[in-house]
Amino acid sequence: MWFRNLQIYRIADWKITPAELEEKLSQRALQECLRMEMQSIGWVTPRDDGESFVHVLGQHMLIALGVDKKLLPATVINQLAKERAVELEQQQGYKPGRKQIKDIKEAVTIELLPRAFSQQRKTYAWIDPVGGWFVIDASNLGKADELIETLFKSVDNIALKPLKTHLSPSTAMTGWLSGGELSRSFTIDQHCELRGKSDEKSTVSYNHHVLDSEEITRHVKAGKEAIKVAMTWQNKISFILHENMQLKRIVPLDILKEPVESDEELFNSDFIIMTGELMKLLPDVVDILGGEEAST
């Protein structure tokens, strides 16, 4: 139960209790796609065998958004539409026009939808009202927006804002690669990506490469800025910091786990350990980025 990617938000105001949140989410639970639907979105239980939509441990809550999506590849639609277009051409004596082709594809899609397979995915969010953190495990902003939009539809009077720091991640990362001082809690690992500021925006990526080399320094002096840097925090968690404040490829390292006897205990143990470590990691990340910007 470790998040692999962090989209980080600040809770501006949180007044809803876990019980109230449970009631609100249950009213918008995920339903299977209807025969003619491409996608269905709703809340699911964080644990596959759980009964609650809000998993609560101490001050922490875990929720999960489910998306049930029909798998209907464009290649399948196009192939059948092509066959139907050939049949239509034979019937009318000339090739179908653009509007006819569009109508054929729409008709084929409607025909195939009831037979399409469904695939379900989950997007998790960790809520810490005491610390003021709302963190989504999502690899891209679109999935995070999807969860937040559904949350706003489900619950009134919740205010969230993206985490903002005085230094942009790109400015800070470029400074570290140029020899700038970095907190002892962090080390720079052997991966980074730099991008030029010109219209072409040429990109240079280094993997398994010592990043304090003269070559890196030359790129920085030539005007490139860092957009990704791999880092490790206190020898416990490795991650890649992105220019847009995302932390990706989270990997727990030397973190002790106590033996457990059931899947539920393992789930809870991982969640407790993860939230405990992230509660310390996130403030340290904010600190090396010059502190958090005050709310306006």
C-alpha positions in Angstrom: 0.0 0.0 0.0 2.7 2.4 -1.0 1.9 5.3 -3.3 4.2 5.3 -6.4 3.5 8.9 -7.6 2.6 11.9 -5.5 0.3 14.8 -6.7 0.5 17.1 -3.6 -2.2 19.4 -2.5 -2.8 21.5 0.6 -6.1 21.3 2.5 -7.3 24.9 3.0 -10.3 24.0 5.1 -11.5 20.5 6.2 -14.5 20.2 8.5 -16.1 16.9 7.4 -15.7 13.9 9.7 -14.8 10.4 8.5 -18.4 9.2 9.1 -19.8 12.2 7.1 -17.3 11.5 4.3 -18.3 7.9 4.2 -21.9 8.8 3.8 -21.2 11.2 1.0 -18.9 8.9 -1.0 -21.3 5.9 -0.7 -24.0 8.0 -2.5 -21.7 8.2 -5.5 -20.4 4.6 -5.6 -19.0 3.2 -8.8 -21.5 1.5 -11.0 -20.8 -0.9 -13.8 -20.9 0.7 -17.3 -24.3 0.4 -18.9 -24.5 -1.3 -22.2 -24.1 1.9 -24.2 -21.7 3.7 -21.8 -18.0 4.0 -22.5 -17.0 4.8 -19.0 -18.4 5.0 -15.4 -16.7 6.9 -12.5 -17.5 6.5 -8.8 -16.0 5.7 -5.4 -14.8 2.3 -4.4 -13.5 0.8 -1.2 -9.7 1.3 -0.8 -9.3 -2.4 0.2 -10.6 -4.9 -2.3 -12.2 -6.9 0.5 -13.2 -3.9 2.6 -16.7 -2.5 3.3 -15.9 1.2 4.0 -15.3 3.9 1.4 -13.1 5.7 3.9 -10.3 3.7 5.4 -9.4 5.4 8.7 -6.3 4.9 10.8 -5.7 7.6 13.5 -5.7 11.0 11.9 -5.3 9.6 8.4 -7.9 8.7 5.8 -7.6 6.8 2.5 -10.2 7.0 -0.3 -10.2 5.5 -3.8 -11.9 6.5 -7.0 -12.8 3.8 -9.4 -13.1 4.1 -13.1 -14.9 1.3 -15.1 -14.0 1.8 -18.8 -15.0 -0.2 -21.9 -12.1 -1.4 -24.0 -12.9 -0.8 -27.6 -9.8 -0.3 -29.7 -9.9 2.1 -32.6 -8.4 -0.5 -34.9 -11.4 -2.8 -34.3 -13.8 0.1 -35.0 -11.9 1.2 -38.1 -11.7 -2.3 -39.6 -15.5 -2.9 -39.3 -16.2 0.6 -40.5 -14.0 0.0 -43.5 -16.0 -3.1 -44.3 -19.3 -1.3 -44.0 -18.0 1.6 -46.2 -17.1 -0.9 -48.9 -20.6 -2.4 -48.7 -22.2 1.1 -48.9 -20.1 2.0 -51.9 -21.3 -1.1 -53.7 -24.9 -0.3 -53.0 -24.8 3.4 -54.0 -22.2 3.2 -56.7 -19.7 5.7 -55.4 -17.5 6.1 -52.3 -19.1 7.4 -49.2 -18.4 11.0 -48.2 -16.9 12.3 -44.9 -20.2 12.6 -43.2 -21.2 9.1 -44.2 -17.9 7.7 -42.9 -18.5 9.5 -39.6 -22.0 8.1 -39.4 -20.7 4.6 -40.1 -18.1 4.8 -37.4 -20.7 6.1 -34.9 -23.0 3.2 -35.8 -20.2 0.6 -35.5 -19.2 2.0 -32.1 -22.8 1.7 -30.9 -23.0 -1.8 -32.3 -19.8 -3.0 -30.6 -20.2 -1.3 -27.2 -22.4 -4.0 -25.6 -19.8 -6.6 -26.5 -16.8 -4.7 -25.3 -14.8 -5.8 -22.2 -14.6 -3.5 -19.2 -11.4 -2.6 -17.3 -11.4 -1.1 -13.8 -8.7 1.0 -12.2 -8.3 2.8 -8.9 -6.8 6.1 -8.0 -6.0 6.5 -4.3 -5.9 9.7 -2.2 -4.4 10.1 1.3 -6.1 12.7 3.5 -4.3 14.2 6.6 -6.6 17.0 8.0 -4.2 17.5 10.9 -1.1 18.0 8.8 -3.1 19.7 6.0 -2.0 17.2 3.3 -4.1 15.8 0.5 -2.0 13.5 -1.7 -3.1 11.6 -4.8 -1.3 8.6 -6.1 -1.5 9.5 -9.8 1.1 9.5 -12.6 -0.4 12.4 -14.4 -2.5 15.5 -13.6 -5.5 14.3 -15.5 -6.1 11.4 -13.1 -5.7 13.7 -10.1 -8.1 16.2 -11.6 -10.6 13.4 -12.2 -10.5 12.4 -8.5 -10.7 16.0 -7.2 -13.6 16.8 -9.6 -15.5 13.8 -8.4 -14.8 14.7 -4.7 -16.1 18.2 -5.2 -19.3 16.7 -6.8 -19.6 14.4 -3.8 -18.8 16.7 -0.9 -19.6 20.4 -0.4 -17.3 23.0 1.2 -13.9 21.3 0.6 -11.1 23.6 -0.4 -7.8 22.2 -1.9 -4.9 24.0 -3.5 -1.7 22.7 -5.2 1.4 22.9 -3.0 3.5 25.9 -3.9 7.0 26.8 -2.7 9.1 30.0 -2.8 11.6 28.3 -5.2 10.3 26.4 -8.2 11.5 22.8 -8.4 13.3 23.6 -11.7 15.2 26.5 -10.2 16.2 24.5 -7.1 17.2 21.4 -9.1 19.3 23.4 -11.5 21.1 25.1 -8.6 21.9 21.7 -7.0 23.3 20.3 -10.2 25.5 23.4 -10.5 27.0 22.8 -7.1 24.5 24.5 -4.9 24.1 23.4 -1.3 21.5 20.7 -0.5 20.3 19.5 2.8 22.1 16.5 4.3 18.7 14.7 4.4 18.9 14.3 0.6 21.3 12.9 -1.9 21.3 13.4 -5.7 21.1 10.1 -7.5 22.3 9.2 -11.0 19.4 10.4 -13.1 18.4 13.8 -14.4 16.8 15.5 -17.4 17.7 19.0 -18.6 15.8 21.2 -21.1 16.8 24.2 -23.0 15.0 27.5 -22.7 15.0 28.3 -26.5 12.0 27.7 -28.8 13.4 24.3 -29.8 13.7 23.3 -26.1 16.3 20.6 -26.7 16.4 17.9 -24.0 19.3 16.0 -22.5 18.7 13.0 -20.3 21.2 11.2 -18.1 20.7 7.7 -16.6 23.1 5.9 -14.3 25.4 8.8 -14.7 27.4 10.8 -12.1 25.7 14.2 -12.1 28.5 16.4 -10.6 30.5 16.1 -13.8 31.8 19.0 -15.9 29.5 17.9 -18.7 26.4 18.6 -16.6 27.8 21.9 -15.5 28.4 22.9 -19.2 24.8 22.2 -20.0 23.6 24.4 -17.1 25.9 27.2 -18.1 24.7 27.0 -21.7 21.2 27.8 -20.4 19.6 24.4 -19.8 17.5 23.9 -16.7 16.7 20.8 -14.8 13.2 19.4 -15.1 13.7 16.0 -13.4 16.2 14.9 -10.8 16.4 11.6 -9.0 16.9 11.9 -5.2 17.0 9.8 -2.0 15.7 11.0 1.3 17.5 9.8 4.5 18.4 6.6 2.8 14.7 5.6 3.2 12.8 6.7 0.1 14.0 7.3 -3.4 12.0 9.4 -5.9 12.2 11.6 -9.0 11.3 15.3 -8.4 9.7 16.9 -11.4 9.5 20.6 -12.4 5.7 20.6 -11.7 6.2 19.6 -8.0 5.3 16.0 -8.7 7.2 13.2 -6.9 7.3 10.1 -9.1 8.7 6.6 -8.9 8.5 6.5 -5.1 10.4 3.5 -3.8 10.7 2.7 0.0 14.3 1.5 0.8 15.6 0.6 4.2 12.3 0.7 6.1 11.6 -1.9 8.7 8.3 -3.8 8.7 6.8 -5.8 11.5 5.5 -9.3 10.7 1.8 -9.5 10.1 -0.7 -12.4 9.9 -3.4 -11.2 7.5 -3.9 -9.1 4.3 -5.8 -6.5 6.4 -2.9 -6.2 8.9 -0.4 -5.9 6.0 -2.6 -3.2 4.4 -2.8 -1.3 7.6 0.9 -1.7 8.4 1.9 -0.4 5.0 -0.5 2.5 5.3 0.8 3.5 8.7 4.4 3.3 7.7 3.9 5.1 4.4 2.0 8.0 6.0 4.5 8.2 8.9 7.4 8.6 6.4 5.6 10.9 4.0 4.6 13.2 6.9 8.4 13.7 7.4 9.5 13.7 3.8 7.0 16.3 2.5 8.1 19.1 4.9 11.7 18.4 4.1 10.9 18.7 0.4 9.2 22.0 1.1 12.2 23.2 3.1 14.8 22.5 0.3 12.5 24.4 -2.0 12.7 27.6 0.0 9.6 27.0 2.2 5.9 27.1 1.4 4.3 30.2 -0.1 1.8 31.8 2.2 -1.9 31.5 1.3 -3.4 34.6 -0.4 
